[in-house]
Amino acid sequence: MKICFPTDGNGGLDDEVGFHFGRVPTYTIYDDESDNVEVISNESNHRGGSGLPADLLAKEGVDVMVCGDLGRKALGLFDDHCIDVYTGYSGKKVGEALTEWQEGDSAPASEGEGCQEHAFRDDSHGGRGGHHHG
């Protein structure tokens, strides 16, 4: 299984879980079958590239996203790709968040639990508007 974390750099398991999942510069992906850690660049439209983060991560074979928070629309996109999302991990190191997630019994987030500010902002700017307050 591949578990992904939005991250602010190339520190792997020592990096921090990024604040705004779509605008982070990198994603750290942990493969629990091979114990491999891979850091990939966020080349989605949020960072001047193309496509959405959920599309990018689906192409990488991600099964689970562990993050701080994200909007309802993003939760729906992850759901479309059959990627489970677990929220509430902001401010933690990736390794710490991974351990907590592996030991926890929390259920995946649903669209009804998404970040309220993202849910109500004007989406006419291709998902680029709004500011996230955690």
Contacts in CASP RR format, 6 or more apart in sequence:
PFRMAT RR
TARGET T0000
AUTHOR 0000-0000-0000
METHOD contacts of the structure
MODEL  1
MKICFPTDGNGGLDDEVGFHFGRVPTYTIYDDESDNVEVISNESNHRGGS
GLPADLLAKEGVDVMVCGDLGRKALGLFDDHCIDVYTGYSGKKVGEALTE
WQEGDSAPASEGEGCQEHAFRDDSHGGRGGHHHG
1 31 0 8 1.000
1 32 0 8 1.000
1 33 0 8 1.000
1 63 0 8 1.000
1 64 0 8 1.000
2 29 0 8 1.000
2 30 0 8 1.000
2 31 0 8 1.000
2 32 0 8 1.000
2 60 0 8 1.000
2 61 0 8 1.000
2 62 0 8 1.000
2 63 0 8 1.000
2 64 0 8 1.000
3 29 0 8 1.000
3 30 0 8 1.000
3 31 0 8 1.000
3 32 0 8 1.000
3 62 0 8 1.000
3 63 0 8 1.000
3 64 0 8 1.000
3 65 0 8 1.000
3 66 0 8 1.000
3 98 0 8 1.000
3 101 0 8 1.000
4 27 0 8 1.000
4 28 0 8 1.000
4 29 0 8 1.000
4 30 0 8 1.000
4 57 0 8 1.000
4 60 0 8 1.000
4 62 0 8 1.000
4 64 0 8 1.000
4 65 0 8 1.000
4 66 0 8 1.000
5 15 0 8 1.000
5 17 0 8 1.000
5 18 0 8 1.000
5 27 0 8 1.000
5 28 0 8 1.000
5 29 0 8 1.000
5 30 0 8 1.000
5 65 0 8 1.000
5 66 0 8 1.000
5 67 0 8 1.000
5 89 0 8 1.000
5 94 0 8 1.000
5 97 0 8 1.000
5 98 0 8 1.000
6 17 0 8 1.000
6 18 0 8 1.000
6 20 0 8 1.000
6 21 0 8 1.000
6 22 0 8 1.000
6 24 0 8 1.000
6 26 0 8 1.000
6 27 0 8 1.000
6 42 0 8 1.000
6 65 0 8 1.000
6 67 0 8 1.000
6 68 0 8 1.000
7 15 0 8 1.000
7 16 0 8 1.000
7 17 0 8 1.000
7 18 0 8 1.000
7 24 0 8 1.000
7 25 0 8 1.000
7 26 0 8 1.000
7 27 0 8 1.000
7 28 0 8 1.000
7 39 0 8 1.000
7 94 0 8 1.000
8 15 0 8 1.000
8 16 0 8 1.000
8 18 0 8 1.000
8 19 0 8 1.000
8 24 0 8 1.000
8 25 0 8 1.000
8 26 0 8 1.000
9 15 0 8 1.000
9 24 0 8 1.000
9 25 0 8 1.000
9 26 0 8 1.000
9 39 0 8 1.000
10 26 0 8 1.000
10 39 0 8 1.000
11 28 0 8 1.000
11 39 0 8 1.000
11 94 0 8 1.000
12 28 0 8 1.000
12 37 0 8 1.000
12 39 0 8 1.000
12 94 0 8 1.000
13 28 0 8 1.000
13 30 0 8 1.000
13 37 0 8 1.000
13 93 0 8 1.000
13 94 0 8 1.000
13 95 0 8 1.000
13 98 0 8 1.000
14 93 0 8 1.000
14 94 0 8 1.000
14 95 0 8 1.000
15 26 0 8 1.000
15 28 0 8 1.000
15 39 0 8 1.000
15 93 0 8 1.000
15 94 0 8 1.000
16 91 0 8 1.000
16 92 0 8 1.000
16 93 0 8 1.000
16 94 0 8 1.000
17 66 0 8 1.000
17 67 0 8 1.000
17 68 0 8 1.000
17 89 0 8 1.000
17 90 0 8 1.000
17 91 0 8 1.000
17 92 0 8 1.000
17 93 0 8 1.000
17 94 0 8 1.000
17 97 0 8 1.000
18 24 0 8 1.000
18 67 0 8 1.000
18 68 0 8 1.000
18 90 0 8 1.000
18 91 0 8 1.000
19 68 0 8 1.000
19 90 0 8 1.000
19 91 0 8 1.000
19 132 0 8 1.000
19 134 0 8 1.000
20 132 0 8 1.000
21 53 0 8 1.000
21 65 0 8 1.000
21 67 0 8 1.000
21 68 0 8 1.000
21 69 0 8 1.000
21 70 0 8 1.000
21 74 0 8 1.000
22 42 0 8 1.000
22 44 0 8 1.000
22 46 0 8 1.000
22 47 0 8 1.000
22 53 0 8 1.000
22 70 0 8 1.000
22 74 0 8 1.000
23 42 0 8 1.000
23 46 0 8 1.000
23 47 0 8 1.000
24 42 0 8 1.000
25 41 0 8 1.000
25 42 0 8 1.000
25 47 0 8 1.000
26 39 0 8 1.000
26 40 0 8 1.000
26 41 0 8 1.000
26 42 0 8 1.000
27 39 0 8 1.000
27 40 0 8 1.000
27 42 0 8 1.000
27 53 0 8 1.000
27 56 0 8 1.000
27 57 0 8 1.000
27 60 0 8 1.000
28 37 0 8 1.000
28 38 0 8 1.000
28 39 0 8 1.000
28 94 0 8 1.000
29 37 0 8 1.000
29 38 0 8 1.000
29 39 0 8 1.000
29 40 0 8 1.000
29 57 0 8 1.000
29 60 0 8 1.000
29 62 0 8 1.000
30 36 0 8 1.000
30 37 0 8 1.000
30 94 0 8 1.000
30 98 0 8 1.000
31 37 0 8 1.000
31 38 0 8 1.000
32 102 0 8 1.000
40 56 0 8 1.000
40 60 0 8 1.000
41 47 0 8 1.000
42 53 0 8 1.000
42 56 0 8 1.000
43 49 0 8 1.000
43 50 0 8 1.000
43 56 0 8 1.000
44 50 0 8 1.000
44 51 0 8 1.000
44 52 0 8 1.000
44 53 0 8 1.000
44 55 0 8 1.000
44 56 0 8 1.000
45 51 0 8 1.000
45 52 0 8 1.000
45 126 0 8 1.000
45 128 0 8 1.000
46 53 0 8 1.000
46 127 0 8 1.000
46 128 0 8 1.000
52 74 0 8 1.000
52 77 0 8 1.000
53 74 0 8 1.000
54 74 0 8 1.000
54 77 0 8 1.000
54 78 0 8 1.000
54 80 0 8 1.000
54 81 0 8 1.000
54 83 0 8 1.000
55 77 0 8 1.000
55 81 0 8 1.000
57 65 0 8 1.000
57 81 0 8 1.000
57 83 0 8 1.000
58 81 0 8 1.000
58 83 0 8 1.000
62 83 0 8 1.000
63 83 0 8 1.000
63 84 0 8 1.000
64 83 0 8 1.000
64 84 0 8 1.000
64 85 0 8 1.000
64 86 0 8 1.000
64 101 0 8 1.000
65 78 0 8 1.000
65 83 0 8 1.000
65 84 0 8 1.000
65 85 0 8 1.000
65 86 0 8 1.000
66 85 0 8 1.000
66 86 0 8 1.000
66 89 0 8 1.000
66 97 0 8 1.000
66 98 0 8 1.000
66 101 0 8 1.000
67 85 0 8 1.000
67 86 0 8 1.000
67 87 0 8 1.000
67 88 0 8 1.000
67 89 0 8 1.000
67 90 0 8 1.000
68 87 0 8 1.000
68 88 0 8 1.000
68 89 0 8 1.000
68 90 0 8 1.000
68 91 0 8 1.000
68 134 0 8 1.000
69 87 0 8 1.000
69 88 0 8 1.000
69 90 0 8 1.000
69 114 0 8 1.000
69 115 0 8 1.000
69 132 0 8 1.000
69 134 0 8 1.000
70 85 0 8 1.000
70 87 0 8 1.000
70 114 0 8 1.000
70 115 0 8 1.000
70 118 0 8 1.000
71 114 0 8 1.000
71 115 0 8 1.000
71 118 0 8 1.000
71 119 0 8 1.000
72 111 0 8 1.000
72 112 0 8 1.000
72 114 0 8 1.000
72 115 0 8 1.000
72 118 0 8 1.000
72 119 0 8 1.000
73 118 0 8 1.000
73 119 0 8 1.000
73 123 0 8 1.000
73 127 0 8 1.000
74 118 0 8 1.000
75 85 0 8 1.000
75 109 0 8 1.000
75 110 0 8 1.000
75 111 0 8 1.000
75 112 0 8 1.000
75 113 0 8 1.000
75 114 0 8 1.000
76 111 0 8 1.000
78 84 0 8 1.000
78 85 0 8 1.000
79 85 0 8 1.000
79 111 0 8 1.000
84 108 0 8 1.000
85 108 0 8 1.000
85 109 0 8 1.000
86 101 0 8 1.000
86 106 0 8 1.000
86 108 0 8 1.000
86 109 0 8 1.000
87 109 0 8 1.000
87 113 0 8 1.000
87 114 0 8 1.000
89 97 0 8 1.000
89 100 0 8 1.000
89 101 0 8 1.000
90 134 0 8 1.000
92 100 0 8 1.000
115 132 0 8 1.000
115 134 0 8 1.000
117 130 0 8 1.000
117 131 0 8 1.000
117 132 0 8 1.000
117 133 0 8 1.000
118 130 0 8 1.000
118 132 0 8 1.000
121 129 0 8 1.000
121 130 0 8 1.000
122 129 0 8 1.000
122 130 0 8 1.000
123 129 0 8 1.000
END
